Amino acid sequence: MKNILIVEDDPDIRSNLKELLELEEYWVWEARSGVEGLQVFQQESIDLVISDIIMPEMDGLEFCRQIRNSQTGKLTPFIFWSGKGELSEKKKGYNYGADEYLVKPCSLEELKLKIEALLERTERIHREIASLLQKSTVPLTESPPPRENISQHQNISQHQKPESFSQFKKLILTTAEERVFFEVIQGYTNKEIGEHLFVSDRTVQAHLRNILRKLNLKNRSHLVRFAFEKGYKPQQNSVNF
């Protein structure tokens, strides 16, 4: 399941939008202002943001600017959902870093389509990053097979054990988390990982949240970068379960 953050000061609009998105099987986080939105964004692994513009404490424009200036928010899909529909306001929203600008009241079906398109674009970016990782000529240590239980390697002699195997043990991941880790860095979506490992999207998302928490990372892009920097390179001929 994807995590969506709604930043909206009107409780009725926020509640209705949350209900709609939960029916589409998204995991929804709420905030009443840009200040609260930043707190949630910094604490959780957010896949997409929907924000109003006119809000107390911190408006949506400043909120978007701070998201884009943060290390973890540069590529996070961001949608403005505002009652200000003038062309000059839309231009301002895009200049601050929004990917889409929808005017209230807008078709909920259109909002759903925008969300799906932005999330799919993000997935394509992740897959491209993973592809570049696999094709990289940078000398990296070999990683353990992506979908094998780590206990299967216990008989490897000390002089045969790859450096990355030792590093991998230090990650303190469960066997299920290990499998999700290597699936994610190959660019698979939660749905695809669930199909490979015979578990639900919700279970995959729970494992991913645990992995990010244990590694002190914020999102998939950071996880792929971490894997690249540490040498956890998935085997190109790996076989799914």
Contacts in CASP RR format, 6 or more apart in sequence:
PFRMAT RR
TARGET T0000
AUTHOR 0000-0000-0000
METHOD contacts of the structure
MODEL  1
MKNILIVEDDPDIRSNLKELLELEEYWVWEARSGVEGLQVFQQESIDLVI
SDIIMPEMDGLEFCRQIRNSQTGKLTPFIFWSGKGELSEKKKGYNYGADE
YLVKPCSLEELKLKIEALLERTERIHREIASLLQKSTVPLTESPPPRENI
SQHQNISQHQKPESFSQFKKLILTTAEERVFFEVIQGYTNKEIGEHLFVS
DRTVQAHLRNILRKLNLKNRSHLVRFAFEKGYKPQQNSVNF
1 25 0 8 1.000
1 26 0 8 1.000
1 27 0 8 1.000
1 190 0 8 1.000
1 201 0 8 1.000
1 202 0 8 1.000
1 205 0 8 1.000
2 26 0 8 1.000
2 27 0 8 1.000
2 47 0 8 1.000
2 48 0 8 1.000
2 119 0 8 1.000
2 190 0 8 1.000
2 205 0 8 1.000
3 26 0 8 1.000
3 27 0 8 1.000
3 28 0 8 1.000
3 29 0 8 1.000
3 44 0 8 1.000
3 45 0 8 1.000
3 46 0 8 1.000
3 47 0 8 1.000
3 48 0 8 1.000
3 205 0 8 1.000
4 21 0 8 1.000
4 26 0 8 1.000
4 27 0 8 1.000
4 28 0 8 1.000
4 29 0 8 1.000
4 46 0 8 1.000
4 47 0 8 1.000
4 48 0 8 1.000
4 49 0 8 1.000
4 50 0 8 1.000
4 115 0 8 1.000
5 28 0 8 1.000
5 29 0 8 1.000
5 30 0 8 1.000
5 31 0 8 1.000
5 37 0 8 1.000
5 40 0 8 1.000
5 41 0 8 1.000
5 44 0 8 1.000
5 46 0 8 1.000
5 48 0 8 1.000
5 49 0 8 1.000
5 50 0 8 1.000
6 14 0 8 1.000
6 17 0 8 1.000
6 18 0 8 1.000
6 21 0 8 1.000
6 28 0 8 1.000
6 29 0 8 1.000
6 30 0 8 1.000
6 31 0 8 1.000
6 50 0 8 1.000
6 51 0 8 1.000
7 31 0 8 1.000
7 32 0 8 1.000
7 33 0 8 1.000
7 34 0 8 1.000
7 36 0 8 1.000
7 37 0 8 1.000
7 49 0 8 1.000
7 50 0 8 1.000
7 51 0 8 1.000
7 52 0 8 1.000
7 55 0 8 1.000
7 60 0 8 1.000
7 63 0 8 1.000
8 14 0 8 1.000
8 17 0 8 1.000
8 30 0 8 1.000
8 31 0 8 1.000
8 32 0 8 1.000
8 50 0 8 1.000
8 51 0 8 1.000
8 52 0 8 1.000
8 55 0 8 1.000
8 81 0 8 1.000
9 32 0 8 1.000
9 33 0 8 1.000
9 52 0 8 1.000
9 54 0 8 1.000
9 55 0 8 1.000
9 56 0 8 1.000
10 52 0 8 1.000
11 32 0 8 1.000
13 52 0 8 1.000
13 104 0 8 1.000
14 30 0 8 1.000
14 32 0 8 1.000
17 50 0 8 1.000
17 81 0 8 1.000
18 28 0 8 1.000
18 30 0 8 1.000
20 108 0 8 1.000
20 112 0 8 1.000
21 28 0 8 1.000
21 115 0 8 1.000
22 28 0 8 1.000
24 112 0 8 1.000
25 201 0 8 1.000
26 115 0 8 1.000
27 205 0 8 1.000
29 40 0 8 1.000
29 44 0 8 1.000
29 46 0 8 1.000
30 40 0 8 1.000
31 37 0 8 1.000
31 39 0 8 1.000
31 40 0 8 1.000
32 55 0 8 1.000
32 56 0 8 1.000
33 55 0 8 1.000
33 56 0 8 1.000
33 57 0 8 1.000
33 58 0 8 1.000
33 63 0 8 1.000
34 51 0 8 1.000
34 55 0 8 1.000
34 57 0 8 1.000
34 58 0 8 1.000
34 59 0 8 1.000
34 60 0 8 1.000
34 62 0 8 1.000
34 63 0 8 1.000
35 57 0 8 1.000
35 58 0 8 1.000
36 57 0 8 1.000
37 63 0 8 1.000
38 58 0 8 1.000
38 63 0 8 1.000
38 66 0 8 1.000
38 67 0 8 1.000
40 46 0 8 1.000
41 49 0 8 1.000
41 67 0 8 1.000
41 70 0 8 1.000
41 72 0 8 1.000
41 73 0 8 1.000
41 76 0 8 1.000
42 70 0 8 1.000
42 72 0 8 1.000
45 208 0 8 1.000
45 209 0 8 1.000
45 212 0 8 1.000
45 218 0 8 1.000
45 219 0 8 1.000
46 76 0 8 1.000
46 219 0 8 1.000
47 76 0 8 1.000
47 77 0 8 1.000
47 119 0 8 1.000
47 122 0 8 1.000
47 219 0 8 1.000
48 76 0 8 1.000
48 77 0 8 1.000
48 78 0 8 1.000
48 79 0 8 1.000
48 115 0 8 1.000
48 118 0 8 1.000
48 119 0 8 1.000
48 122 0 8 1.000
49 64 0 8 1.000
49 67 0 8 1.000
49 76 0 8 1.000
49 77 0 8 1.000
49 78 0 8 1.000
49 79 0 8 1.000
50 79 0 8 1.000
50 81 0 8 1.000
50 111 0 8 1.000
50 115 0 8 1.000
51 60 0 8 1.000
51 63 0 8 1.000
51 64 0 8 1.000
51 78 0 8 1.000
51 79 0 8 1.000
51 80 0 8 1.000
51 81 0 8 1.000
52 60 0 8 1.000
52 80 0 8 1.000
52 81 0 8 1.000
52 82 0 8 1.000
53 59 0 8 1.000
53 60 0 8 1.000
53 61 0 8 1.000
53 80 0 8 1.000
53 82 0 8 1.000
53 83 0 8 1.000
53 84 0 8 1.000
53 89 0 8 1.000
53 93 0 8 1.000
54 60 0 8 1.000
54 82 0 8 1.000
54 84 0 8 1.000
55 63 0 8 1.000
60 80 0 8 1.000
61 92 0 8 1.000
61 93 0 8 1.000
61 96 0 8 1.000
64 78 0 8 1.000
64 80 0 8 1.000
64 93 0 8 1.000
64 96 0 8 1.000
64 97 0 8 1.000
64 98 0 8 1.000
65 96 0 8 1.000
65 97 0 8 1.000
67 73 0 8 1.000
67 76 0 8 1.000
67 78 0 8 1.000
68 74 0 8 1.000
68 78 0 8 1.000
68 96 0 8 1.000
68 97 0 8 1.000
71 218 0 8 1.000
72 218 0 8 1.000
72 219 0 8 1.000
72 222 0 8 1.000
73 218 0 8 1.000
73 219 0 8 1.000
75 122 0 8 1.000
75 125 0 8 1.000
75 221 0 8 1.000
76 122 0 8 1.000
76 219 0 8 1.000
77 99 0 8 1.000
77 115 0 8 1.000
77 118 0 8 1.000
77 119 0 8 1.000
77 121 0 8 1.000
77 122 0 8 1.000
78 97 0 8 1.000
78 98 0 8 1.000
78 99 0 8 1.000
78 100 0 8 1.000
79 98 0 8 1.000
79 99 0 8 1.000
79 100 0 8 1.000
79 101 0 8 1.000
79 102 0 8 1.000
79 111 0 8 1.000
79 114 0 8 1.000
79 115 0 8 1.000
79 118 0 8 1.000
80 93 0 8 1.000
80 98 0 8 1.000
80 100 0 8 1.000
80 101 0 8 1.000
80 102 0 8 1.000
81 102 0 8 1.000
81 104 0 8 1.000
81 106 0 8 1.000
81 111 0 8 1.000
82 89 0 8 1.000
82 101 0 8 1.000
82 102 0 8 1.000
82 103 0 8 1.000
82 104 0 8 1.000
83 103 0 8 1.000
83 104 0 8 1.000
84 103 0 8 1.000
85 103 0 8 1.000
90 101 0 8 1.000
93 101 0 8 1.000
94 101 0 8 1.000
99 118 0 8 1.000
100 114 0 8 1.000
100 118 0 8 1.000
102 110 0 8 1.000
102 111 0 8 1.000
102 114 0 8 1.000
123 187 0 8 1.000
123 189 0 8 1.000
125 221 0 8 1.000
126 187 0 8 1.000
126 220 0 8 1.000
126 221 0 8 1.000
126 224 0 8 1.000
127 187 0 8 1.000
129 187 0 8 1.000
129 221 0 8 1.000
129 224 0 8 1.000
129 225 0 8 1.000
130 185 0 8 1.000
130 186 0 8 1.000
130 187 0 8 1.000
130 224 0 8 1.000
130 234 0 8 1.000
131 187 0 8 1.000
133 185 0 8 1.000
133 224 0 8 1.000
133 227 0 8 1.000
133 228 0 8 1.000
133 233 0 8 1.000
133 234 0 8 1.000
134 186 0 8 1.000
134 233 0 8 1.000
134 234 0 8 1.000
134 236 0 8 1.000
136 228 0 8 1.000
136 233 0 8 1.000
138 228 0 8 1.000
140 164 0 8 1.000
140 228 0 8 1.000
140 231 0 8 1.000
140 233 0 8 1.000
141 162 0 8 1.000
141 163 0 8 1.000
141 164 0 8 1.000
141 167 0 8 1.000
141 231 0 8 1.000
142 162 0 8 1.000
142 164 0 8 1.000
142 233 0 8 1.000
143 162 0 8 1.000
143 164 0 8 1.000
143 165 0 8 1.000
143 168 0 8 1.000
143 182 0 8 1.000
143 227 0 8 1.000
143 231 0 8 1.000
143 232 0 8 1.000
143 233 0 8 1.000
143 234 0 8 1.000
143 235 0 8 1.000
144 150 0 8 1.000
144 153 0 8 1.000
144 162 0 8 1.000
144 164 0 8 1.000
144 165 0 8 1.000
144 168 0 8 1.000
145 235 0 8 1.000
145 238 0 8 1.000
146 179 0 8 1.000
146 182 0 8 1.000
146 183 0 8 1.000
146 186 0 8 1.000
146 234 0 8 1.000
146 235 0 8 1.000
146 238 0 8 1.000
147 179 0 8 1.000
147 182 0 8 1.000
147 183 0 8 1.000
147 196 0 8 1.000
147 238 0 8 1.000
147 239 0 8 1.000
147 240 0 8 1.000
147 241 0 8 1.000
149 175 0 8 1.000
149 178 0 8 1.000
150 168 0 8 1.000
150 169 0 8 1.000
150 175 0 8 1.000
150 178 0 8 1.000
151 175 0 8 1.000
153 161 0 8 1.000
153 165 0 8 1.000
156 165 0 8 1.000
164 230 0 8 1.000
164 231 0 8 1.000
164 232 0 8 1.000
167 230 0 8 1.000
167 231 0 8 1.000
167 232 0 8 1.000
168 178 0 8 1.000
168 232 0 8 1.000
171 181 0 8 1.000
171 214 0 8 1.000
171 215 0 8 1.000
172 214 0 8 1.000
173 181 0 8 1.000
173 211 0 8 1.000
173 214 0 8 1.000
174 210 0 8 1.000
176 197 0 8 1.000
176 207 0 8 1.000
177 207 0 8 1.000
177 210 0 8 1.000
177 211 0 8 1.000
177 214 0 8 1.000
179 197 0 8 1.000
179 241 0 8 1.000
180 193 0 8 1.000
180 197 0 8 1.000
180 204 0 8 1.000
180 207 0 8 1.000
180 208 0 8 1.000
180 211 0 8 1.000
181 211 0 8 1.000
181 223 0 8 1.000
181 227 0 8 1.000
181 232 0 8 1.000
182 232 0 8 1.000
182 234 0 8 1.000
182 238 0 8 1.000
183 192 0 8 1.000
183 193 0 8 1.000
183 196 0 8 1.000
183 197 0 8 1.000
184 193 0 8 1.000
184 208 0 8 1.000
184 211 0 8 1.000
184 220 0 8 1.000
184 223 0 8 1.000
184 224 0 8 1.000
185 223 0 8 1.000
185 224 0 8 1.000
185 227 0 8 1.000
185 232 0 8 1.000
185 234 0 8 1.000
186 234 0 8 1.000
186 238 0 8 1.000
187 224 0 8 1.000
188 196 0 8 1.000
190 201 0 8 1.000
190 204 0 8 1.000
190 205 0 8 1.000
190 208 0 8 1.000
191 201 0 8 1.000
193 204 0 8 1.000
194 200 0 8 1.000
194 201 0 8 1.000
194 203 0 8 1.000
194 204 0 8 1.000
196 240 0 8 1.000
196 241 0 8 1.000
197 204 0 8 1.000
197 241 0 8 1.000
198 241 0 8 1.000
208 220 0 8 1.000
211 217 0 8 1.000
211 223 0 8 1.000
212 218 0 8 1.000
212 219 0 8 1.000
212 222 0 8 1.000
212 223 0 8 1.000
215 223 0 8 1.000
215 226 0 8 1.000
217 223 0 8 1.000
217 226 0 8 1.000
226 232 0 8 1.000
227 233 0 8 1.000
END
